[in-house]
């Protein structure tokens, strides 16, 4: 055997270009109210407040007029963009064109941005009032959360994860607030720890509880007690080892679209090698529409931090 055959050794590389682990689709778009807007700000909904029936002032007495009050919610746009360049000299040295994968990565980033905007709005600051943005009133979650939060120790002497008791309590709170839970779509956003908590509860997985039987799809709980279960690893943590689950009806959250996702692939004539540019942009804003239609349900979670970065 010739000792020089080693000089003919070759190296073989994969022709598969795969996208690394990341959330690639929106979990929440389509589950909230949505509209398209132009301008510096938009009021997606106006609420007319209630009146109460009164006894007549007397026989042939003048009528006592009642004036209803109104309130507005506002949403402001947030602009985001992503720019990627593909060097044409680099393309000459590749086994396949990566352009389509670059576009997929950008689309995934857009999907995460929509979810982040909605999640942040659930327990963020909502703007109310009848004037321009500078004159609006800020409704912070801290100022109202005591009425619309199911605590992490609910139904237990210590912090607990996602339990059936918490799901029952969330629906009770909404019904007490006159939310139409019998006709509006109910959505519960939890994460992988919440899924594990549900699957470890007999009332969820046992067929003996026919009245409250969960809908399982290949071992995944997708619906229980009227709640559509959505899983997201991007939920926030209000405290150490606690994850804030979001329980809401569709009329509780709003996503405003100023610019839906736009992709542009062009060649840059002003740069060396005339690279291809993949430009992606979007403009959107979200808001909580009315307290009571959105609830915070705190669940013990000692897993790693939420997936706030890809």
SVG drawing of the C-alpha trace seen along z (x, -y; Angstrom):
<svg xmlns="http://www.w3.org/2000/svg" viewBox="-99 -69 103 71">
<polyline fill="none" stroke="black" stroke-width="0.4" points="0.0,0.0 1.3,-3.4 2.0,-5.7 1.1,-8.6 -2.6,-7.8 -3.3,-10.1 -2.7,-13.0 -5.9,-12.0 -8.1,-12.2 -11.2,-14.3 -13.6,-16.2 -17.3,-16.0 -19.7,-18.6 -23.4,-18.5 -25.6,-20.1 -28.4,-20.6 -28.8,-24.1 -31.1,-23.9 -32.6,-26.6 -31.5,-26.4 -34.0,-25.8 -36.3,-28.8 -40.0,-29.7 -40.9,-30.0 -44.7,-30.6 -46.9,-33.0 -48.8,-31.4 -51.2,-34.2 -52.0,-36.1 -55.5,-35.2 -56.6,-34.7 -56.9,-38.4 -58.8,-41.2 -57.0,-42.7 -57.2,-45.7 -55.1,-47.8 -54.4,-51.5 -52.5,-54.5 -51.4,-57.6 -49.5,-58.2 -52.0,-56.3 -55.3,-54.6 -58.3,-53.9 -59.4,-50.3 -62.4,-50.4 -64.6,-52.8 -66.6,-51.6 -70.0,-52.9 -70.5,-52.6 -73.6,-51.4 -76.6,-53.1 -79.0,-52.0 -82.8,-52.1 -84.4,-54.6 -87.7,-55.0 -89.9,-57.8 -89.5,-61.1 -93.2,-61.4 -96.5,-61.6 -96.1,-63.9 -92.7,-64.9 -90.0,-66.1 -87.9,-63.3 -84.4,-62.8 -82.0,-62.5 -79.1,-60.0 -75.9,-60.7 -73.8,-57.7 -70.0,-58.0 -67.5,-56.7 -63.9,-55.5 -61.3,-54.8 -58.4,-52.5 -55.4,-53.5 -52.7,-51.6 -49.4,-53.0 -47.2,-51.5 -43.7,-50.1 -41.5,-49.9 -39.1,-47.0 -36.8,-45.9 -34.2,-43.3 -31.5,-43.6 -29.4,-40.7 -26.7,-40.7 -25.5,-37.8 -22.1,-38.3 -22.1,-37.2 -18.5,-36.0 -19.5,-33.8 -22.3,-32.4 -19.7,-31.2 -18.2,-29.0 -21.4,-27.5 -23.1,-24.3 -26.5,-25.8 -28.1,-29.3 -29.0,-30.3 -31.4,-33.1 -34.6,-31.2 -33.3,-30.2 -32.5,-33.8 -36.1,-34.7 -37.4,-32.0 -35.3,-33.3 -36.7,-36.8 -40.3,-35.4 -39.7,-33.6 -38.4,-36.8 -41.6,-38.6 -43.8,-35.9 -42.0,-36.2 -42.3,-40.0 -46.1,-39.7 -46.3,-37.4 -43.9,-39.6 -46.0,-42.6 -49.2,-40.9 -47.7,-39.3 -46.2,-42.6 -49.5,-44.3 -51.4,-41.8 -49.9,-43.1 -48.2,-46.3 -49.4,-49.9 -52.6,-50.6 -53.5,-54.1 -56.9,-55.5 -58.6,-58.8 -60.1,-61.0 -57.1,-63.2 -53.8,-62.8 -51.1,-60.5 -49.5,-63.2 -52.7,-63.7 -53.7,-60.1 -54.0,-58.3 -51.7,-55.4 -53.4,-52.3 -50.6,-50.2 -51.2,-46.6 -49.9,-47.2 -52.7,-49.6 -55.4,-47.0 -53.7,-43.6 -55.1,-42.8 -58.6,-42.3 -57.4,-40.4 -54.7,-38.1 -54.9,-34.5 -51.9,-34.1 -49.4,-31.4 -50.4,-30.0 -54.1,-29.8 -55.6,-26.6 -52.4,-25.6 -50.4,-26.4 -47.4,-27.1 -46.5,-28.2 -48.1,-25.8 -47.9,-25.4 -50.8,-25.3 -53.7,-23.6 -57.3,-22.8 -58.3,-25.0 -56.6,-28.0 -58.4,-27.4 -61.8,-27.2 -61.0,-30.4 -60.0,-32.3 -63.3,-31.5 -65.1,-32.4 -63.4,-35.8 -64.3,-36.5 -68.0,-35.5 -68.2,-37.7 -66.9,-40.6 -69.8,-39.9 -67.4,-38.6 -69.4,-36.5 -67.4,-33.3 -70.2,-31.2 -70.0,-32.8 -66.5,-34.3 -63.5,-32.1 -61.4,-31.5 -57.6,-31.2 -55.1,-30.1 -51.4,-30.8 -48.9,-28.7 -45.5,-27.2 -43.8,-23.7 -43.9,-23.7 -47.6,-24.4 -48.2,-21.5 -46.3,-19.2 -48.4,-20.4 -51.6,-19.6 -50.5,-16.2 -49.6,-15.2 -53.2,-15.9 -55.6,-13.1 -58.6,-15.3 -57.1,-16.3 -56.0,-13.0 -58.4,-10.5 -61.5,-9.4 -63.4,-9.2 -63.9,-12.9 -66.1,-12.9 -67.7,-16.3 -64.3,-18.1 -62.5,-15.8 -59.6,-17.4 -59.0,-17.3 -55.6,-15.7 -53.8,-15.5 -51.0,-13.0 -50.4,-13.6 -50.7,-17.4 -53.5,-19.1 -55.1,-21.5 -58.4,-22.2 -59.7,-21.9 -62.7,-23.3 -63.5,-25.6 -60.0,-27.0 -58.0,-26.7 -54.5,-25.9 -51.6,-27.7 -48.0,-27.0 -45.4,-29.8 -41.9,-29.9 -41.9,-33.7 -44.1,-34.4 -42.8,-36.9 -41.8,-36.3 -43.4,-38.7 -41.3,-37.1 -38.6,-34.6 -39.6,-31.1 -43.0,-32.3 -44.4,-32.4 -47.3,-34.7 -49.9,-32.7 -52.4,-34.7 -56.1,-33.9 -58.1,-36.0 -61.1,-36.2 -60.6,-37.4 -62.1,-40.8 -59.5,-41.3 -56.4,-41.9 -55.9,-43.8 -53.2,-43.8 -53.0,-46.8 -51.1,-46.5 -49.6,-49.5 -47.4,-47.5 -47.8,-43.8 -44.7,-41.8 -42.9,-43.1 -40.0,-41.4 -37.8,-42.9 -34.9,-41.1 -32.7,-43.4 -29.1,-43.7 -27.0,-46.4 -25.1,-48.2 -23.4,-50.5 -21.5,-47.8 -18.5,-45.6 -19.4,-42.3 -22.9,-43.7 -24.4,-41.6 -28.1,-40.7 -30.0,-42.4 -33.0,-40.8 -34.9,-43.5 -37.8,-42.8 -40.0,-45.3 -43.1,-45.5 -45.0,-48.0 -47.5,-46.9 -48.8,-47.7 -50.9,-45.9 -53.0,-46.8 -55.1,-45.3 -58.6,-46.3 -60.4,-46.0 -59.4,-44.6 -61.4,-41.5 -61.2,-40.3 -57.5,-39.5 -56.3,-37.8 -52.8,-37.1 -52.5,-33.6 -49.2,-33.1 -47.8,-29.6 -44.7,-28.3 -42.0,-27.5 -38.4,-26.7 -37.4,-26.0 -35.0,-28.2 -36.0,-31.7 -38.6,-32.4 -37.5,-32.2 -37.2,-36.0 -34.4,-35.7 -34.1,-33.3"/>
</svg>
